[in-house]
Amino acid sequence: MVETGRLSIKGLNVYYGKNQVLKNINLNIPANSLTVVIGPSGCGKTTLLKSFNRLLDEVEEARVEGQILLDNQDICQQEIDVTQIRKKMGLLSQRPQVLPMSIYDNIAFGPKLHQSLKKAKLNQLVEKYLGQAGLWDEVKDRLNEPASQLSIGQQQRLCLARGLAVEPEIILCDEPTSALDPQSSRKVEAQLQNLKINYTIVVVTHILRQARRLADYAAFLYMGELIEFGPASEVLTAPQDARTRAYITGEIS
């Protein structure tokens, strides 16, 4: 029986033109847990995240070698349906990107695209996913208002709800709170903690305090290499590699 939502990366190399950005990455990301990816700016964190759902296909000079296995299927193969891969792996970006429509239609858009649903069922789904993103009570009386009228923190949670509405297995987050105030950041963090029971979550963050709050597992990247991976309680408090220790203590940044 295949455990859904499990990512295995084998011998992953990524190049932008002649520049090698990721170097022989081997990593197994456990299902139904929250893994953080940490490391200095420019070490390849976002590139790693974008490789997971084939967003590097849209970068003209990008070249990917190796395997990325989702539920034991290599998603790097050219014949793979990229739309289905991205349905299984939603990406929450640094800045929220709401659709130019109502709050309701932002959530209903994905389900309507993939299924033929009656209005009553759509209403249930909108409430369900706004609830999972911790937003329902704040917007239930203004569902027909433009999503752009929400605060930036609410917009980020709306984007989270929109991603959940297409029923992914994995949630990818690229510094999801970097544009938010502390209160909004904590709300997003709280929802991610709640969601990991049912989803595999990978979060890129440059905030070590956030990594310690959120992570079940931690991966440290440095100069394109995976230096250390393991339970967050070990990697973030008693790392084995001197480079990880130097990053954790602020000697390198």
C-alpha positions in Angstrom: 0.0 0.0 0.0 1.4 3.4 -1.1 1.5 6.1 1.6 0.0 9.1 -0.2 1.6 12.5 0.2 5.1 11.2 0.6 7.9 12.9 -1.3 11.3 11.2 -2.1 14.0 13.2 -3.9 16.9 11.1 -5.4 20.0 12.6 -6.9 18.4 16.0 -7.7 20.6 18.5 -9.6 19.2 21.8 -10.8 21.0 24.1 -13.2 20.2 27.7 -14.3 22.2 27.8 -17.5 25.7 26.7 -16.5 25.2 27.6 -12.9 24.4 24.6 -10.7 22.0 25.6 -8.0 21.2 22.3 -6.3 23.8 19.5 -6.0 22.8 15.9 -5.6 19.9 16.3 -3.2 18.7 13.1 -1.6 15.8 13.6 0.8 12.7 11.7 2.0 9.9 14.0 3.3 7.6 12.1 5.7 3.8 12.3 5.0 1.5 14.0 7.4 4.1 16.1 9.0 5.6 19.6 8.7 9.1 19.9 7.3 11.0 23.2 7.2 13.8 24.0 4.8 16.3 26.5 6.2 19.5 28.0 5.0 21.1 31.3 3.9 19.7 33.4 1.1 20.7 32.0 -2.3 21.3 28.5 -1.0 18.6 27.0 -3.2 15.6 26.7 -0.9 13.0 28.2 -3.3 14.5 26.3 -6.2 14.0 23.1 -4.3 10.4 23.9 -3.5 9.6 24.9 -7.1 11.2 21.6 -8.4 8.6 19.7 -6.4 5.6 20.8 -8.5 7.4 21.4 -11.8 7.4 25.2 -11.6 10.9 25.2 -12.9 9.4 24.2 -16.2 8.5 27.8 -16.6 12.1 29.0 -16.1 13.7 29.1 -19.6 17.3 28.2 -18.6 16.4 25.7 -15.9 17.5 22.1 -16.2 16.5 19.4 -13.7 18.3 16.0 -13.3 17.4 13.2 -10.9 14.1 11.9 -9.6 11.3 13.4 -7.5 8.9 10.7 -6.5 5.4 11.5 -5.3 3.7 8.3 -4.1 6.4 6.4 -5.9 5.8 8.1 -9.2 8.6 10.1 -10.8 7.1 13.5 -11.6 10.1 14.6 -13.5 9.1 12.4 -16.5 8.0 14.5 -19.5 4.8 12.5 -20.0 3.5 13.3 -16.6 0.4 15.6 -16.5 1.8 18.7 -14.9 -1.7 20.0 -14.1 -2.4 17.0 -12.0 1.0 17.3 -10.2 0.2 20.9 -9.3 -3.3 19.9 -8.1 -1.6 17.4 -5.7 0.9 20.0 -4.6 -0.4 23.5 -3.9 2.1 26.4 -3.5 1.6 29.3 -1.0 3.8 32.1 -2.1 5.5 34.9 -0.1 2.8 37.4 -1.1 -0.8 36.5 -1.4 -2.1 36.4 -5.0 -5.9 36.5 -4.8 -8.0 36.1 -7.9 -9.8 39.2 -9.1 -13.2 38.0 -8.0 -15.2 37.6 -4.8 -14.1 35.8 -1.7 -16.6 33.0 -2.4 -15.5 32.6 -6.0 -11.8 32.4 -5.1 -12.6 29.2 -3.2 -15.2 27.9 -5.6 -13.0 28.4 -8.7 -10.9 25.2 -8.2 -13.8 22.8 -7.4 -15.9 24.2 -10.3 -12.9 23.7 -12.7 -12.4 20.0 -11.8 -16.0 18.9 -11.0 -19.6 19.6 -11.8 -21.2 20.6 -8.5 -24.5 21.9 -7.4 -24.7 25.3 -5.6 -25.5 23.7 -2.2 -22.4 21.5 -2.5 -20.2 24.4 -3.5 -21.5 26.4 -0.5 -20.5 23.5 1.8 -17.0 23.4 0.3 -16.5 27.1 0.5 -17.4 27.0 4.2 -15.3 23.9 4.8 -12.1 25.3 3.3 -12.4 28.8 4.7 -12.9 27.1 8.0 -9.7 25.0 7.6 -7.8 28.2 6.8 -9.2 29.8 10.0 -11.1 32.5 8.0 -14.8 31.5 7.9 -15.9 33.4 11.0 -14.2 36.5 9.7 -15.7 36.5 6.2 -18.9 34.5 6.3 -21.0 37.7 6.1 -19.0 39.2 3.2 -18.5 36.3 0.8 -19.6 38.4 -2.2 -17.2 41.2 -1.6 -14.0 41.4 -3.7 -11.2 39.3 -2.2 -8.9 42.3 -2.7 -10.7 44.1 0.1 -9.4 41.7 2.7 -6.3 42.5 4.8 -3.0 41.0 3.5 -3.1 38.5 6.3 -6.6 37.4 5.4 -5.7 37.3 1.8 -2.9 34.9 2.6 -5.2 32.6 4.5 -7.7 32.9 1.5 -4.9 31.7 -0.8 -4.4 28.8 1.6 -8.1 28.0 1.5 -8.1 28.2 -2.3 -5.3 25.7 -2.4 -7.0 23.3 -0.1 -10.2 23.5 -2.2 -8.6 21.4 -5.0 -7.8 18.7 -2.4 -4.0 18.5 -2.6 -1.9 15.9 -0.8 1.0 18.3 -0.2 1.1 22.0 0.7 4.3 23.9 -0.3 4.9 27.2 1.4 7.6 29.7 0.3 8.2 32.0 3.3 4.4 32.3 3.7 4.5 34.9 6.5 7.3 37.1 5.3 4.9 39.9 4.1 2.6 39.6 7.2 2.5 41.3 10.5 3.2 39.2 13.6 -0.5 38.6 14.5 -1.3 37.5 10.9 1.8 35.4 10.9 0.7 33.5 14.0 -2.7 32.8 12.5 -1.1 31.3 9.3 1.2 29.3 11.5 -1.7 28.0 13.6 -3.5 26.8 10.5 -0.5 25.0 9.2 -0.1 23.2 12.5 -3.7 22.1 12.4 -3.5 21.0 8.7 -0.4 18.7 9.1 -2.6 16.0 10.5 -4.1 15.5 7.1 -1.5 16.9 4.7 2.2 16.8 4.1 3.6 20.3 4.5 6.9 21.8 3.4 7.8 25.3 4.5 10.7 27.4 3.4 11.6 29.9 6.0 14.5 32.2 7.0 13.1 32.7 10.5 14.6 30.3 12.9 12.1 31.0 15.6 9.3 30.1 13.2 11.1 26.9 12.2 11.4 25.9 15.9 7.7 26.6 16.4 6.5 24.7 13.4 8.8 21.9 12.4 8.5 18.2 12.9 11.5 17.8 10.6 14.2 20.3 9.3 16.4 20.3 6.3 19.4 22.6 6.1 20.7 23.7 2.7 24.0 25.5 2.2 25.5 26.5 -1.2 23.1 24.2 -3.0 23.9 21.1 -0.9 21.7 19.3 1.7 23.9 19.4 4.7 21.6 17.9 7.3 18.1 16.5 7.7 16.3 15.0 10.6 13.9 15.6 13.4 13.7 19.3 14.1 14.4 18.8 17.8 17.8 17.5 16.7 18.7 19.6 13.7 17.6 22.9 15.3 19.1 22.3 18.8 21.9 19.8 18.5 23.0 19.7 14.8 25.7 17.2 13.8 27.4 19.3 11.1 29.6 22.3 11.9 28.0 24.3 9.1 24.5 23.8 10.5 25.7 24.8 13.9 27.2 28.0 12.4 23.9 28.8 10.8 21.8 28.1 13.9 24.1 30.3 16.0 24.2 33.1 13.5 27.9 32.8 12.5 26.8 32.4 8.9 23.6 34.0 7.5 
